[in-house]
Amino acid sequence: MSVNILKMNLRIHFLKKEEVLMIKESYEEIIEMEKNRQKENVELIASENFPSERVLKAAGSILTNKYAEGYSGRRYYGGCKYIDMIETKAIEDVCKLFDCKYANVQPHSGSSANLAVYRALINPGDVVLGMSLDAGGHLTHGYKMSFSGQDYEAYSYGVDENGYLDNEEFKKLLYEHNPRLIIIGASSYSRTIDYKLYRDIIDEYAEKHGGEKPYYMVDMAHVAGLIAGGVHPSPIPYADVVTSTTHKTLRGPRGGIILTNSEDIIKKINKTVFPGIQGGPLEHIIAAKGICFEEDAKPEFKEYAKQIIKNAKAFSEEFIKNGWKVISGGTDNHMFVLDVYTSCGLSGKDVEVLLDDINITLNKNQIPNDTLPPLKSSGVRIGTPAMTTKGWKEDDFIKLAHVIMDYLKECQKEKTGDSIDTVKESTKEKYKKEVQIIVKK
């Protein structure tokens, strides 16, 4: 009963007190349930992956016992000899992986890393310019409900009618608003980003204004693994500072990193991360990050990164061949956004729920100039990193594309008005079996 309650309510924090008390399973049992879900489901959330056993072992290790406020050689606690070795090694490995001079590996998340950059380099009320959320940007790139849109004067650039970054709009906003910080990067943009182009635009702007250059920050969280694998351009030679998560295409633990080639910037970053916005670092996670960086430097990871893109291209192209709308008309990276509202008359929210019923996991996503509110959305974001880790190739994704299209067409026929509650259980069971055949091939 408790699992059904969770499914009906979708978010645990919406459960009523009496319903929470009905959850009788132990934490260990619920973890095992989640383990089985991850094993049986097709995981298409672009920001998720399956780390190695080495990473998982470090993340759950005895390192969680140790307090280590500060940095290597400058801790506020004793007994940090081996902690210093771990954190120093992780910094060395990430700098080697991305060919940069300095790194901070302590941020607890990508959002924490972004917050640290804002706090370190600019002041509250300063102007920032980032990618709009509906065009593919992230909450921390200036969205009104995020600190980035509340503490700073934020403006947003978007994409053109073809779904590509609108560089003319970017230039217009740059010259009109004179930002102190520019954020390039996305959480649902399927095309290659030319980081050098934005460096050139910013430099030209600075020359014409004869003033101080705005800081150029790149959030590479989604494509970091592709960059490490050599299949996507790196922002390191061009950006002043680069942030990332470690759990997406990098296939590490949940956490964040900050990279730069500037000694002045890393000093400001370090002071902001600690003691500015965080206390004791999570050294068990930092060890897991280090292992991930070590693994990502191996030749087999480069092959993995190549396969991610091959899979994403084959997957998106199959939808396009069958008349479904993919934002920007395809993908260059690990993900794409499918306009399901135009393609099959279902909202992104409905598609998320319906596909979850047949063991396919993805998330609703806004599309450029979306006519539906964020909690409904017209699109879904689809990624290939997790299933590529499980060994899937192009043919597997092509088969899955047809299962998804056929199933959603039937759901559209069976729904009543705006309600998907009338979709038959027999329909769901039929397509769940088809998904299982692909998973258990």
N, C-alpha and C positions, 0 to 999 in steps of 0.2 A: 504493500500500500504506500509506503513512504516514497518509493521510486516514482510511482504514479503522481504523487503529490508534487514532487520536484518537477516532473515533466509538465504538469498542468500550469504550474506557477512560473516556470522558466527561470526565474531569478530567486535564489534562496532568501534574499533579504526582503522579499515580498510575502514570505510565508507568515501566517498568523502564529502567535505563540503556541496555541494548542496543536497546530499542525507540526511545528518543529518538534514538539514533545513526542510525536508519533514516530519519529525516526528511531527505530530500535537497533538498527545495525551498528556494529562497532566501527571505529575509524578504519581499522584494518580491513573489515569486510567491504566498506565503501571504496577504499583504495583498490581492492581486488576487482570490484565491479567496474571501476574506471579503467583499470588495466585491461579487462576483457573488452570494454567498449572500444578502446584504442586498437586492440588487436583485431576486432571484427569489422570495425567501420572503415570506410574510405575517407581519409582525412584530407580535405582540400582547402583548409584554412591556410592562406598564403603565409601567415606569420607563425605557423607551427611546424615542428619537426620532431624527429626521434633521435635524441643524442645517444652516444655509445654507452656501453656498460661502464667504461672507465670514467666518463663524465658523471654518470649517475652515482657511481660509487664515491667519487670525491665530494659531490654535492650533499651526500648523506653521511659524510665521514665525521670523525671526532673533532675535526677542525671547527665545527660549530660550537665547541666548548670554549674557544679562546677569544678573549677580548683583545683588541689590538688598535685602539684609537691612535690615529697618527699615520705616519708613513715609515717605510723601512729605514731603520737606524734612528728614527725619531718618534718612538712610541710613548704613550702615556702609561703603559703597563709593562711589567716585567715578563720574562718567559717568552719573548717573541723571536727568539733566534731562528727557529724553523719557519715561523710565519713570515719573517722578513725574506727568507730564501724563496718561499713560494710566491710572494707578491712580486719580488724582483724578477724572478724567472718568468712570471706571467707578462710583465711589462716588456721584458726582452723579447719574448716570443711574439707578442702582438706587434711590436715595432718591426721585427724582422718580417712578419707575415705581410704587413701593409707598407713596408719600406718607408717608415717615418722615424723621426728622432725621439719624440716624447709621447708618453701615454699615461692616463690615469685609468686604472681598472677597478676602482672602487664603486662607481655609481650602481645603485641597486636596480636600475631599470633604464630604458632609453629615455623615458620622460625625465627621470632624475638627471641624466646626463645633459639633456637639453636645458633643463632648469639651471644647472650649474653654469652653462655657457652664458645664458642670459644674465645671470647674477654677476658673473665674473667680468663680463666685457661691457655691459651697458647699464643704464640706470632706469629705475621705474619711471614710466612716462615717455621714455624714448620711443622713436618710431622704428617698427620692424616690418619687414616685407617677406611674406611666405606664401606658399601655395594654398589655395582655398580648399577646404575640406571636401566639398562636393566634386572638385576637379581631381582629387586624389591626394591632397595634403594630409597632414596629421594634426591632431588636436593641439599639439604644442607648437604649431607653426603660426599661431595667431588666432585660433578659434575663440569666439567670444565667451565660451563657457570654461575655457582653460586659463590658467595663470597668464599664459602668453598673450591672451586677448583682453585680460582684465587689468594686468599690471603695466601693460605697454600699449602704445598707440599702434594698433596693427592694421595693415593693409594686405590684401590678397590678390595675387595674380592667378590666372586659370589656364584653360586650354582653348584652342581654337575650334572651329566647327568640325575639324577632322579628329579631334581628341588629342592633339599634340600640344605640348607646352606653347603658350602664346607669348613668344619672345617680344613682339611689338607691345603687347599690353605690359609685360614686365618692364620694358624700357620706359614706357610712359609713366608708370607708377613710380619707378626709381627716380626720375627727374622731377616728378610732381611732388613727392613726399620726402625726399632726402632721408632715407632710413639710416639708422646707426648700425642695424644688423640685418643682413639678408640671409634667408634660409632657403637653400635649394635641397630638394629631396621629397620623397613621397611615400605614402603607405598603400596607394592603389593606383599606380601609374605604370602602364605596361611597356613603355618605350625607353630606349637608351637615353640617358641624360648626358649632354655634352658639357662637362664641368669646365672645360677650358673656355668655351663660349661665354659662360657667365663671368669668368675671371676677366676676359677681354672687355665685356660690357661694363663691368664695374670699374676697371682701370680707365676706360675712356671717359666714363662719367666723372671720375675723380680728377682727371686732367682738365676737363672743361669747367669744373667747379673750383679748381685751385685750392681745395680744402682737404680735410682729413677723409681718408677712404672709409667707407662703411666696412664693418667686419663681414667677411664672407664665410658663412657656416654651411656645411653640408651634413644632412642627416641621411646616412647611407644604410640605415637599419635593415631595410628590406633586401638590398642588393649586396650587402657586405660579403656574403659567401660567394657570390658570383664574381666580385672583385678579387677576392682571395684566390678563386679558382682560375683567374685570368680570362674570364669570358665577358667582362664588363669593364669599361674604363674606370680608372681610379681617380678620386677627387683629391688625393693627398698632395700632388704637385701644385694644385691650384687654390685650394681653400685655405683660409687662415686656421680653421678648426673643423674637425670632423667628429661626429658622434655616431654611435651605433648601438644596437642591442647585440647580444651574443647568442640568442636562442632561435633565430629565424633561419636564414640560409647558411649561417655559420655553424649551425647544428650543435650548439653548446647549451649551457644552463641559462636560465632566465637572469638577465643582468644587462648592464650597460658599460660602455667604454667611451673615452674621449681621447682623440689623437690630434697631434699638431707637430709642425716643424719649428715652431716659435718658442724659444726659451722664456720669453716674457709672458706669452699666453699660458704656458703650462704652469708657471708660478702662480698666476692669477686663478687658474682652474683648480690647482691643488688646494689653495687657501679657501676656495669657495666650496669644494666638495667636503673637505673637513678643515676647520670646524663649521663652515658656513651653513651647509644644508643637511649633512649627515653626521652621525656619531660613529660608532664602531663599525668597521667594514665587515662584510660577510666573507671571512677567509675560506670557508668551505666552498663557497661559490666562486671565489677568485681562483682557487685551485682547479675547479672544474672549468673555468674560463681558460686557464693556462693549458689544460689538456686539450681543449677544443682548438686552441691556436696551434698547438703542436700537431694535432691530427689534420688540420686544414692545410698545413704546409706540405703534406705528402702528395705524391703523384696521383694516387687514387681519388683524392678529393677533387682534383682538376677534372678527372673523368666524370665524377659525380655532378659537378657544376655544369659541364657540357650537356649531360643527359637531362638535367632539370629544364634547360632551355629547349632542347629537342622535344621533350614531352609537352611543354607548354605550347609550343608552336603547333604540334600535331593536334593537340586537344582543342585549341581555339579555332584552328582551321576547319575542323570537322563541324563545329557549330556554324561557322560562316558558310560552308558548302551547302548546308541544309537551310539556309535562309535566316538564321538567327543573328541578332545584332551584337557584335563585340565592340566595345568602346575602342576607338582609334583604329579599328579594322584588323586587329591582331596583337601580337606581343613580340618583344625582343628579349624579355627576361623570364622570370619565374611565375608570372601570374597574368591574369586578364580579368576585366570586368564584363560580365554578360548582362545585357539589358533584357531582363526577362519580362518586364512589363510590356515592352514593345513586341518581343518575340513570341510570348505565349499568353499574355493577358493576366499574368499573376504578379503580385508584388514581390519584392525581394524577401520580405518577412515571411510571406506564405511559402515561397520556394524553400527558404531555410528550414521551416517546420516540416514541410512535406518530404524533403530529401532526408531529413533526420529520421523520419519514420521508416525509411528503407536503408538506414545505416550509411548515409552519405552526409558528411559534415562540412559545411561551409558557412559563410556569413553574408547577411544582407549588406548592401553597400550603395551609397548614393552615386548617381551618375551626374555628369556635368549638366547644370541647369535642371536638376531633378524637379518634377512637379509633385512628387510625393514627399511627405515629411521623413526625416531621418529614421524614425522607428519603423517606417514601412519600407521606404526606398524602392526605386525602380530596378535596381540591379543586385547582382550577387558577385562577390569577389571569389575567384577560383585560383588556387595555387597548386603547383606540382612538387615542391620540395619534399614533403613528408612521404608521399607514396613513391617518389623516386628513391628515397632512402630504403624503402621496402623492396626495391628491385623492379618497380614498374617501368615498362618501356612504352614506346609510342602506341603500339597496338592495343595495349591495355587501356590507355586513355581514350583511344578512338572508340573502343567497345563501350566504355563508360559514357561517352558523349551520347551515344545512341540510346542507352538505357535512360539517361536523364531526359532527353528530348521526348522519347516515347511516353515515359511516365508522366511528365508534366503536361503533355497534350491530353492524356486521359484525365488527369486531375482537373484540367480546365473544363472539360466536358461534364464532369461529375459534380463540380462545385455549384452551389446555389447562390446566386447573387454575389456578394462579397465574401461569403462564408465557404471555407474549405472543409468544414465539419462533415459535409455530405460525401466526401471522397470515400469510396468503399474500402473496407478493410481487405477485401479480396484483391483489390487492385494493388494495395500496398504490399501485401504478402507476395503477390506475383513478381513484382519488381525487386523486392528484397531478396528473393531467391536468385534473381539474375545478377544482382550485385555480389551475392555470396559466391557465385560461380567464378566471377572474375577475381575476387579476393583470394579464393582457395585454389587458384589454378596451379 
